[in-house]
Amino acid sequence: MKLIAPVVLAALVVVGAAFAGLGGSPPRGGFASYEVVALPSLGGTSSVGYSVNDRGWVAGRSNLPGNRVRHATLWRDGRLTDLGTLGGPERNSAVLWPVKNVRGIVSGITQTDEPDPLGERWSCGFFFPTATGTGYRCVGFRWERGVMTALPTLGGTHGFATGTNNRGQTVGWAENTVFDPTCEPPQKLQFRAVLWGPRKSGMRELPPLPGDSVSAATALNDRGQVVGISGICDQAVGRLSAIHNVLWEHGEPIEIGDLGGVAWNTPMAINQRGAVVGFANASAEDGTAFNPRAFLWTTQRGIVPLGTLPDDATSQALGINEREQVVGQSCDAEDNCRAALWQGGARTDLNALLADDAGLILTTANDIDDRGRITGQAFDPAAGRFVAFLATPERG
């Protein structure tokens, strides 16, 4: 469940990226060259861009000095904005999924100052620094015109928001009041996918597939199509919470297939045409181990594996645009990871499309807009830190 994707994504990438070289596949025909810039940080040594919309706004998260806390961050028109939290400055927040609207709405997760009464780790805890990631209520938020607003839960403690479309609808998941026996401690409460909006009071639960107890929504488009996962409560992030890839049409869940695995089936993004990308375990023999392969799903072709870069073992597809360019990550058996780009049936290491003096090693690509601009995370060897980046295709 990509509740975890960026979670595992961040964990695997950060561990391996410092050791990853530029040596990937050479550029193939049809790929543009890219100019890349490192985006400024909030003072820590790790930042990530998770979203880029068609206005070129990048959203993600950046660590504060000392790296014990990270905040949701917006990079727009040359400005860096700390979106803050719904608690004090010592609490955490983040934007972790593509937020594709161009209305200026940003959605993500934030801690509050309210203690967690049940002592859960919740989905948020996997994305925040270990020392400060738990102990407080965490909810989904919408940020607009400088104001961060909490999104309601289904009666439980915690929530989680991912994307917002141009209709003002936001998706994610939230706890209800059911103590679910399929939860793995410290998780206790059941959770369900939620569609908030477009009215401020609007909130709709999106059910799991029959036989499953939980669901979570990871992305949506302007047509109101929503994708996400269905499974059991488990640890509230990925794994067996993501037994099934799901598309909700008019609020009804439809299973869209898998690559053969029984866990980690996780759609990450959907474009306006309804094409879905994500990652999934490729074999039932993997069990609950994280062994993902990138996939593309369309109504015409069904679910299709996208493969890895040469000599790599795993991959994740994390973003897609209207030209069906797909970005993500490809990692070797030691979790050394490279930003990957798939288009027209070909795939390449995004680093191979940069100038020799780019000065950055791109470890993951999380989103791509309709102009081909890409954001993600890179390692800056000169500074010894991980940075958010924006890569722009060169016209020539």
Secondary structure, 3 states (H helix, E strand, C coil): CCCCHHHHHHHHHHHHHCCCCCCCCCCCCCCCCEEEEECCCCCCCEEEEEEECCCCCEEEEEECCCCCCEEEEEEECCEEEEEECECCCCCCEECCCCCCCCCCCEEEEEEEEEECCCCCCCHHHHCCCCCCCCCEEEEEEEEECCEEEECCCCCCCCEEEEEECCCCCEEEEEEEEEECCCECCCCCEEEEEEEECCCCCCEEEECCCCCCCEEEEEEECCCCCEEEEEECCECCCCHHHHCEEEEEECCEEEECCCCCCCCCCEEEEECCCCCEEEEEECCHHHCCCCCEEEEEEECCCEEEECCCCCCCCEEEEEEECCCCCEEEEEECCCCCEEEEEEECCEEEEHHHHECCCCCCEEEEEEEECCCCCEEEEEEECCCCEEEEEEEEECCC
